Amino acid sequence: MSENFRHILENVKQLNSRERALMAHIIIASLESVSDEDVDKAWAEIAEKRFTDLINGQVKPVHWEQIKQDIVK
């Protein structure tokens, strides 16, 4: 383990949870060297369709607490 890594590891413990989450996001994003525009476009299309279905009443919303309970079952 490098000295730089040890230094960062010790200092990250002093950050609050929001700052640590941001740090994790930045590190993970730095690993993603190429953005696949087709994937981003596909996710956007799915999100738009789901939103439209919700607004038009074609699907019913489910509360997050219910989703978590269903996952545990």
N, CA and C atoms as an extended XYZ file, in Angstrom:
219
Properties=species:S:1:pos:R:3:atomname:S:1:resname:S:1:resid:I:1 pbc="F F F"
N         0.851       -1.163        0.000 N   MET     1
C         0.000        0.000        0.000 CA  MET     1
C         0.905        1.238        0.000 C   MET     1
N         0.636        2.163       -0.912 N   SER     2
C         1.474        3.356       -1.017 CA  SER     2
C         1.191        4.322        0.140 C   SER     2
N         2.121        5.190        0.367 N   GLU     3
C         1.965        6.209        1.413 CA  GLU     3
C         0.803        7.142        1.082 C   GLU     3
N         0.660        7.485       -0.191 N   ASN     4
C        -0.461        8.343       -0.599 CA  ASN     4
C        -1.799        7.682       -0.272 C   ASN     4
N        -1.893        6.389       -0.562 N   PHE     5
C        -3.126        5.664       -0.282 CA  PHE     5
C        -3.413        5.639        1.216 C   PHE     5
N        -2.405        5.360        2.016 N   ARG     6
C        -2.578        5.355        3.482 CA  ARG     6
C        -3.062        6.709        3.978 C   ARG     6
N        -2.462        7.759        3.444 N   HIS     7
C        -2.821        9.128        3.845 CA  HIS     7
C        -4.301        9.405        3.515 C   HIS     7
N        -4.704        9.050        2.300 N   ILE     8
C        -6.099        9.267        1.891 CA  ILE     8
C        -7.037        8.429        2.743 C   ILE     8
N        -6.687        7.191        2.985 N   LEU     9
C        -7.515        6.293        3.781 CA  LEU     9
C        -7.733        6.834        5.195 C   LEU     9
N        -6.697        7.338        5.805 N   GLU    10
C        -6.824        7.911        7.147 CA  GLU    10
C        -7.692        9.171        7.137 C   GLU    10
N        -7.511       10.010        6.123 N   ASN    11
C        -8.250       11.265        6.066 CA  ASN    11
C        -9.705       11.090        5.665 C   ASN    11
N        -9.995       10.069        4.873 N   VAL    12
C       -11.371        9.863        4.445 CA  VAL    12
C       -12.262        9.519        5.641 C   VAL    12
N       -11.686        8.944        6.661 N   LYS    13
C       -12.450        8.601        7.866 CA  LYS    13
C       -12.966        9.841        8.586 C   LYS    13
N       -12.357       10.978        8.325 N   GLN    14
C       -12.763       12.231        8.974 CA  GLN    14
C       -13.891       12.930        8.221 C   GLN    14
N       -14.211       12.463        7.029 N   LEU    15
C       -15.284       13.070        6.245 CA  LEU    15
C       -16.642       12.594        6.738 C   LEU    15
N       -17.657       13.429        6.544 N   ASN    16
C       -19.009       12.987        6.896 CA  ASN    16
C       -19.515       12.054        5.797 C   ASN    16
N       -20.647       11.426        6.008 N   SER    17
C       -21.133       10.402        5.075 CA  SER    17
C       -21.413       10.982        3.690 C   SER    17
N       -21.887       12.183        3.623 N   ARG    18
C       -22.158       12.808        2.316 CA  ARG    18
C       -20.854       13.033        1.545 C   ARG    18
N       -19.824       13.493        2.235 N   GLU    19
C       -18.533       13.719        1.603 CA  GLU    19
C       -17.897       12.402        1.163 C   GLU    19
N       -18.048       11.345        1.980 N   ARG    20
C       -17.513       10.039        1.594 CA  ARG    20
C       -18.235        9.490        0.371 C   ARG    20
N       -19.549        9.698        0.318 N   ALA    21
C       -20.322        9.247       -0.840 CA  ALA    21
C       -19.861        9.979       -2.098 C   ALA    21
N       -19.631       11.269       -1.992 N   LEU    22
C       -19.148       12.037       -3.130 CA  LEU    22
C       -17.767       11.538       -3.552 C   LEU    22
N       -16.919       11.273       -2.591 N   MET    23
C       -15.575       10.755       -2.880 CA  MET    23
C       -15.681        9.420       -3.611 C   MET    23
N       -16.557        8.544       -3.146 N   ALA    24
C       -16.738        7.244       -3.793 CA  ALA    24
C       -17.230        7.424       -5.226 C   ALA    24
N       -18.165        8.325       -5.419 N   HIS    25
C       -18.693        8.589       -6.754 CA  HIS    25
C       -17.583        9.074       -7.689 C   HIS    25
N       -16.774        9.983       -7.211 N   ILE    26
C       -15.684       10.529       -8.025 CA  ILE    26
C       -14.688        9.431       -8.393 C   ILE    26
N       -14.358        8.586       -7.430 N   ILE    27
C       -13.408        7.501       -7.701 CA  ILE    27
C       -13.985        6.521       -8.715 C   ILE    27
N       -15.238        6.134       -8.537 N   ILE    28
C       -15.861        5.194       -9.467 CA  ILE    28
C       -15.971        5.806      -10.859 C   ILE    28
N       -16.362        7.076      -10.918 N   ALA    29
C       -16.480        7.747      -12.214 CA  ALA    29
C       -15.130        7.825      -12.919 C   ALA    29
N       -14.068        7.951      -12.149 N   SER    30
C       -12.743        8.037      -12.765 CA  SER    30
C       -12.329        6.709      -13.397 C   SER    30
N       -12.949        5.607      -12.985 N   LEU    31
C       -12.637        4.299      -13.553 CA  LEU    31
C       -13.342        4.074      -14.888 C   LEU    31
N       -14.404        4.812      -15.104 N   GLU    32
C       -15.181        4.681      -16.332 CA  GLU    32
C       -14.563        5.573      -17.400 C   GLU    32
N       -13.733        4.989      -18.229 N   SER    33
C       -12.978        5.776      -19.190 CA  SER    33
C       -13.808        6.211      -20.393 C   SER    33
N       -14.783        5.394      -20.790 N   VAL    34
C       -15.562        5.715      -21.973 CA  VAL    34
C       -17.045        5.628      -21.625 C   VAL    34
N       -17.779        6.652      -22.003 N   SER    35
C       -19.224        6.643      -21.791 CA  SER    35
C       -19.886        6.094      -23.044 C   SER    35
N       -20.731        5.143      -22.867 N   ASP    36
C       -21.438        4.555      -23.996 CA  ASP    36
C       -22.738        5.319      -24.203 C   ASP    36
N       -22.765        6.164      -25.239 N   GLU    37
C       -23.932        7.011      -25.489 CA  GLU    37
C       -25.183        6.189      -25.767 C   GLU    37
N       -25.025        5.017      -26.383 N   ASP    38
C       -26.183        4.170      -26.667 CA  ASP    38
C       -26.837        3.684      -25.383 C   ASP    38
N       -26.027        3.355      -24.395 N   VAL    39
C       -26.561        2.901      -23.108 CA  VAL    39
C       -27.289        4.051      -22.419 C   VAL    39
N       -26.667        5.231      -22.405 N   ASP    40
C       -27.301        6.401      -21.794 CA  ASP    40
C       -28.630        6.718      -22.479 C   ASP    40
N       -28.655        6.638      -23.795 N   LYS    41
C       -29.876        6.913      -24.550 CA  LYS    41
C       -30.961        5.884      -24.226 C   LYS    41
N       -30.560        4.611      -24.134 N   ALA    42
C       -31.520        3.549      -23.827 CA  ALA    42
C       -32.129        3.742      -22.443 C   ALA    42
N       -31.297        4.084      -21.451 N   TRP    43
C       -31.814        4.319      -20.099 CA  TRP    43
C       -32.759        5.515      -20.082 C   TRP    43
N       -32.425        6.569      -20.822 N   ALA    44
C       -33.285        7.751      -20.882 CA  ALA    44
C       -34.637        7.401      -21.493 C   ALA    44
N       -34.633        6.585      -22.547 N   GLU    45
C       -35.885        6.170      -23.179 CA  GLU    45
C       -36.744        5.346      -22.225 C   GLU    45
N       -36.116        4.443      -21.486 N   ILE    46
C       -36.854        3.625      -20.511 CA  ILE    46
C       -37.453        4.514      -19.425 C   ILE    46
N       -36.663        5.444      -18.917 N   ALA    47
C       -37.141        6.343      -17.856 CA  ALA    47
C       -38.312        7.188      -18.347 C   ALA    47
N       -38.213        7.711      -19.567 N   GLU    48
C       -39.295        8.526      -20.120 CA  GLU    48
C       -40.569        7.707      -20.292 C   GLU    48
N       -40.435        6.465      -20.777 N   LYS    49
C       -41.616        5.607      -20.954 CA  LYS    49
C       -42.261        5.292      -19.606 C   LYS    49
N       -41.451        4.967      -18.617 N   ARG    50
C       -42.002        4.655      -17.295 CA  ARG    50
C       -42.699        5.866      -16.692 C   ARG    50
N       -42.115        7.043      -16.882 N   PHE    51
C       -42.728        8.272      -16.361 CA  PHE    51
C       -44.063        8.523      -17.059 C   PHE    51
N       -44.091        8.375      -18.383 N   THR    52
C       -45.326        8.571      -19.143 CA  THR    52
C       -46.387        7.576      -18.698 C   THR    52
N       -46.001        6.314      -18.522 N   ASP    53
C       -46.943        5.295      -18.046 CA  ASP    53
C       -47.508        5.665      -16.682 C   ASP    53
N       -46.685        6.201      -15.817 N   LEU    54
C       -47.127        6.606      -14.482 CA  LEU    54
C       -48.110        7.768      -14.565 C   LEU    54
N       -47.770        8.779      -15.339 N   ILE    55
C       -48.622        9.960      -15.480 CA  ILE    55
C       -49.958        9.601      -16.111 C   ILE    55
N       -49.954        8.696      -17.082 N   ASN    56
C       -51.184        8.297      -17.779 CA  ASN    56
C       -52.004        7.278      -17.004 C   ASN    56
N       -51.512        6.845      -15.840 N   GLY    57
C       -52.255        5.902      -15.015 CA  GLY    57
C       -52.158        4.465      -15.487 C   GLY    57
N       -51.237        4.177      -16.392 N   GLN    58
C       -51.091        2.814      -16.883 CA  GLN    58
C       -50.405        1.913      -15.860 C   GLN    58
N       -49.658        2.508      -14.942 N   VAL    59
C       -49.043        1.775      -13.839 CA  VAL    59
C       -49.307        2.540      -12.552 C   VAL    59
N       -49.276        1.827      -11.444 N   LYS    60
C       -49.481        2.462      -10.145 CA  LYS    60
C       -48.140        2.620       -9.449 C   LYS    60
N       -47.943        3.746       -8.762 N   PRO    61
C       -46.687        3.925       -8.027 CA  PRO    61
C       -46.619        2.967       -6.838 C   PRO    61
N       -45.405        2.587       -6.478 N   VAL    62
C       -45.180        1.724       -5.326 CA  VAL    62
C       -44.234        2.458       -4.387 C   VAL    62
N       -44.606        2.525       -3.120 N   HIS    63
C       -43.790        3.221       -2.128 CA  HIS    63
C       -42.492        2.466       -1.893 C   HIS    63
N       -41.412        3.191       -1.678 N   TRP    64
C       -40.089        2.607       -1.468 CA  TRP    64
C       -40.091        1.598       -0.329 C   TRP    64
N       -40.815        1.854        0.739 N   GLU    65
C       -40.872        0.911        1.863 CA  GLU    65
C       -41.440       -0.436        1.417 C   GLU    65
N       -42.438       -0.411        0.535 N   GLN    66
C       -43.027       -1.653        0.032 CA  GLN    66
C       -42.019       -2.410       -0.826 C   GLN    66
N       -41.268       -1.690       -1.649 N   ILE    67
C       -40.254       -2.321       -2.496 CA  ILE    67
C       -39.216       -3.031       -1.632 C   ILE    67
N       -38.750       -2.354       -0.572 N   LYS    68
C       -37.759       -2.961        0.317 CA  LYS    68
C       -38.324       -4.211        0.976 C   LYS    68
N       -39.580       -4.167        1.399 N   GLN    69
C       -40.198       -5.346        2.017 CA  GLN    69
C       -40.295       -6.496        1.035 C   GLN    69
N       -40.642       -6.187       -0.211 N   ASP    70
C       -40.764       -7.227       -1.232 CA  ASP    70
C       -39.419       -7.882       -1.529 C   ASP    70
N       -38.340       -7.107       -1.464 N   ILE    71
C       -37.008       -7.642       -1.730 CA  ILE    71
C       -36.600       -8.631       -0.637 C   ILE    71
N       -36.953       -8.339        0.588 N   VAL    72
C       -36.581       -9.180        1.720 CA  VAL    72
C       -37.322      -10.521        1.689 C   VAL    72
N       -38.510      -10.533        1.140 N   LYS    73
C       -39.324      -11.757        1.118 CA  LYS    73
C       -38.701      -12.851        0.319 C   LYS    73
